[in-house]
């Protein structure tokens, strides 16, 4: 029995085993979009466990952080009104400032992940000619006039933010400036929603209806038009085929 314990302890202390375990955990698997998304969500969920054990009253802020990830992931085009109702619901149970800080931090974490997902998508060979399109060239020129404030405006308003993200990547705008501009636009936006959630106390069933009702409309319209559900990050046909 003692020998088995020593063998186990030796295996645990073996740096080679630890390195192999780490490589196994970080090895890419399957579709890169969902691989990155699931890893990012799993990390936040795991971090939420000790937080809940140490601070049981933080349950609302933990579920807000975890649910914010799918709401701002590659799934976000199908859930265009998911995050704001979650903020309003959380603000009924936690202070407005706390909700704003958690919502903003979780969003910025996911936006960092989204940047690399979109960079990978826009780097597909089939999309190499994208920048040659007149509409895209016009958008890049317009973005280049004031890239920082363009991102701030898109982040603060209901304009589709994935468009600003794509233009920033095509323009080769530096990631730190992009994240700073995103923070300047998103933080006050989420503060407003948290304040409204605390002041108006919108019934939960209404918020749930907004989330799933809007998602149903978006999904239904794309199915009718035979557009890929995740057209913003859907791989071209050739890229979707597994490599030989």
PyMOL commands that set and color helices and strands:
alter all, ss='L'
color gray80, all
select helices_A, chain A and resi 2-13+15-26+32-54+56-71+76-78+82-90+96-122+125-132+134-145+147-156+161-170+175-200+204-224+237-240
alter helices_A, ss='H'
color red, helices_A
deselect
rebuild
show_as cartoon
